[in-house]
Amino acid sequence: MGSRSAKTLYPALILTGIIFLLAHAAWGAVDCLKCHPEKAQGKVVHPAVQMGCESCHSGVDASTTPHKFTGKFGLSALPPELCFQCHDKAKFTKKIQHPPVKNGQCLTCHTPHSGPYGSLLRAEGNDLCLKCHAEITQKPHVVMDFLPNGHLLAGPSDPVRKGKPFGCVSCHVPHSSDWGRLFRYKADNARDLCKYCHGFL
């Protein structure tokens, strides 16, 4: 083959290869939401869904129905490690961890795709906490000498976290904390929390 033929053939081969690869990528791309539209429907949609299903489900062969999976549900990792690919692990691994967090059970409280409640919670506000901690409503909470009937569990506004309602997460964090009982603020006991809302105590 002459050098002149090679000069024209090689660029043509490279161009053909690029066109083939682009076409193959287009044919191989699957819009999961065509068959699973409910995953992106809801008041709140997980940003990962908007980034593309493959951001979490990298092991799905959608060329067959039913799909073939590598690993559980085709996930690239299992929770909580999957979640830590986007969420800061340090916020979930402090000294005291909520048992579902410690056990990697993120889906106990959150839906993975979309839902009606903020932060993709499975219920709203205190209702979520009470699914596991129903005993809190059966007796006064935080009984002290000046609170013989216990502290309110809910209210229209959190005095410290402006714009948010008062509830369980006003005093406790749901994931992990450096203080006992998952206290939101530095405190050795419930009474130590009072000052954060009631400066006069």
C-alpha positions as CSV (number, residue, x, y, z in Angstrom):
1,M,0.0,0.0,0.0
2,G,1.4,3.4,-1.0
3,S,2.0,6.1,1.5
4,R,-0.6,8.3,-0.2
5,S,-3.3,5.5,0.2
6,A,-2.3,5.1,3.9
7,K,-2.7,8.8,4.5
8,T,-6.3,8.8,3.3
9,L,-7.2,5.4,4.7
10,Y,-6.1,5.9,8.3
11,P,-8.2,9.0,8.9
12,A,-11.2,7.3,7.3
13,L,-10.7,4.3,9.6
14,I,-10.4,6.5,12.7
15,L,-13.5,8.5,11.7
16,T,-15.5,5.3,11.1
17,G,-14.4,4.0,14.5
18,I,-15.5,7.2,16.2
19,I,-18.9,7.1,14.5
20,F,-19.3,3.4,15.5
21,L,-18.5,4.1,19.1
22,L,-20.9,7.1,19.3
23,A,-23.6,5.1,17.6
24,H,-23.0,2.1,20.0
25,A,-23.2,4.5,23.0
26,A,-26.5,5.9,21.7
27,W,-27.9,2.4,21.1
28,G,-26.7,1.2,24.5
29,A,-28.1,4.1,26.4
30,V,-31.3,3.2,28.2
31,D,-33.8,5.7,29.6
32,C,-34.9,3.8,32.7
33,L,-37.7,6.3,33.4
34,K,-39.6,5.2,30.3
35,C,-40.5,2.0,32.1
36,H,-40.1,3.2,35.7
37,P,-41.5,6.8,35.6
38,E,-42.7,6.6,39.2
39,K,-39.0,6.7,40.3
40,A,-38.9,10.4,39.4
41,Q,-42.4,11.3,40.4
42,G,-43.1,12.9,43.8
43,K,-42.8,16.2,45.5
44,V,-39.2,15.5,46.3
45,V,-36.9,13.7,43.8
46,H,-33.5,12.4,44.9
47,P,-30.8,14.4,43.0
48,A,-29.1,11.0,42.2
49,V,-32.2,10.1,40.0
50,Q,-31.7,13.4,38.2
51,M,-28.0,12.6,37.7
52,G,-29.0,9.3,36.0
53,C,-29.9,5.9,37.3
54,E,-26.4,4.5,36.6
55,S,-25.0,6.9,39.3
56,C,-26.2,4.2,41.8
57,H,-27.2,1.3,39.6
58,S,-24.0,0.6,37.7
59,G,-24.6,-3.2,37.5
60,V,-27.8,-3.4,35.5
61,D,-28.0,-5.1,32.1
62,A,-31.2,-3.5,30.7
63,S,-30.9,-5.2,27.4
64,T,-33.1,-8.1,28.7
65,T,-36.4,-8.2,30.5
66,P,-36.3,-9.0,33.3
67,H,-33.0,-7.2,33.8
68,K,-29.9,-8.9,34.8
69,F,-28.1,-7.5,37.8
70,T,-24.6,-7.6,39.1
71,G,-25.0,-7.5,42.9
72,K,-28.1,-6.5,44.7
73,F,-30.4,-4.5,42.5
74,G,-27.4,-3.7,40.4
75,L,-26.2,-1.2,43.0
76,S,-22.6,0.0,42.7
77,A,-22.3,-0.5,46.5
78,L,-24.6,-1.3,49.3
79,P,-25.9,1.3,51.8
80,P,-24.4,3.1,53.6
81,E,-21.3,3.0,51.4
82,L,-23.4,3.8,48.4
83,C,-24.9,6.8,50.2
84,F,-21.4,8.0,51.2
85,Q,-20.4,8.4,47.6
86,C,-22.4,11.7,47.7
87,H,-23.1,12.3,51.4
88,D,-20.3,13.4,53.8
89,K,-19.5,10.2,55.9
90,A,-18.3,12.4,58.8
91,K,-21.9,13.5,59.5
92,F,-23.0,9.9,60.0
93,T,-20.1,8.5,61.9
94,K,-19.8,10.7,65.0
95,K,-19.3,9.2,68.5
96,I,-23.0,8.3,69.0
97,Q,-24.9,6.8,66.0
98,H,-28.6,6.2,65.5
99,P,-28.9,2.4,65.3
100,P,-30.4,2.4,61.7
101,V,-27.5,4.6,60.6
102,K,-24.9,2.4,62.4
103,N,-26.4,-0.7,60.7
104,G,-26.5,0.8,57.2
105,Q,-30.3,0.9,57.2
106,C,-30.7,4.3,55.5
107,L,-33.9,3.1,53.8
108,T,-35.6,2.7,57.2
109,C,-36.2,6.4,57.3
110,H,-35.6,7.5,53.7
111,T,-36.9,6.5,50.3
112,P,-34.2,6.2,47.6
113,H,-35.9,7.7,44.6
114,S,-38.7,10.1,45.3
115,G,-41.5,10.9,47.8
116,P,-43.8,13.4,49.2
117,Y,-41.7,14.5,52.2
118,G,-38.6,16.7,52.6
119,S,-35.2,14.9,52.7
120,L,-37.0,11.9,51.1
121,L,-38.3,10.9,54.6
122,R,-40.8,8.1,54.8
123,A,-43.1,10.2,57.0
124,E,-43.3,13.8,58.1
125,G,-41.7,15.3,61.2
126,N,-42.3,13.5,64.5
127,D,-44.5,10.9,62.7
128,L,-41.3,9.3,61.4
129,C,-39.6,9.2,64.8
130,L,-42.8,7.8,66.4
131,K,-42.8,4.8,64.1
132,C,-40.0,3.4,66.3
133,H,-40.3,5.5,69.4
134,A,-44.0,5.4,70.1
135,E,-43.4,5.2,73.9
136,I,-42.4,8.9,73.8
137,T,-46.1,9.9,73.6
138,Q,-47.2,7.5,76.3
139,K,-45.5,9.4,79.2
140,P,-44.4,13.0,79.7
141,H,-41.1,13.7,78.0
142,V,-38.2,15.4,79.8
143,V,-39.8,15.7,83.2
144,M,-38.0,18.2,85.5
145,D,-38.8,20.2,88.6
146,F,-40.0,23.1,86.6
147,L,-41.6,20.9,83.9
148,P,-43.7,18.4,85.9
149,N,-45.9,17.6,82.9
150,G,-43.0,17.2,80.5
151,H,-41.8,19.3,77.5
152,L,-43.9,19.8,74.4
153,L,-43.0,17.5,71.6
154,A,-44.1,19.7,68.7
155,G,-44.7,23.3,67.9
156,P,-45.0,25.7,64.9
157,S,-41.5,27.1,65.2
158,D,-38.0,26.0,66.4
159,P,-36.5,29.0,68.4
160,V,-33.0,28.1,67.3
161,R,-33.4,26.6,63.8
162,K,-35.2,29.5,62.2
163,G,-37.9,28.6,59.6
164,K,-38.2,25.0,60.8
165,P,-41.0,23.6,63.0
166,F,-40.2,22.5,66.6
167,G,-40.1,18.7,66.9
168,C,-37.9,15.8,67.9
169,V,-35.0,17.0,65.7
170,S,-34.9,20.3,67.6
171,C,-33.2,18.5,70.4
172,H,-31.9,15.3,68.7
173,V,-30.1,14.7,65.5
174,P,-31.3,11.8,63.4
175,H,-27.9,10.4,62.2
176,S,-25.1,10.8,64.7
177,S,-23.8,13.1,67.4
178,D,-20.9,13.7,69.7
179,W,-23.2,13.9,72.7
180,G,-25.3,11.2,74.4
181,R,-28.9,10.5,73.3
182,L,-28.1,12.0,69.9
183,F,-28.4,15.5,71.4
184,R,-28.2,18.3,68.8
185,Y,-26.1,20.5,71.1
186,K,-23.4,20.0,73.6
187,A,-25.1,18.6,76.7
188,D,-24.5,15.9,79.3
189,N,-28.2,15.7,80.1
190,A,-31.6,17.0,78.9
191,R,-31.5,20.0,81.3
192,D,-28.2,21.2,79.7
193,L,-30.2,21.6,76.4
194,C,-32.6,24.1,77.9
195,K,-30.2,27.1,77.6
196,Y,-30.1,26.8,73.8
197,C,-33.8,27.9,73.5
198,H,-34.3,29.4,77.0
199,G,-31.3,31.6,77.7
200,F,-32.7,32.6,81.1
201,L,-32.2,29.0,82.5
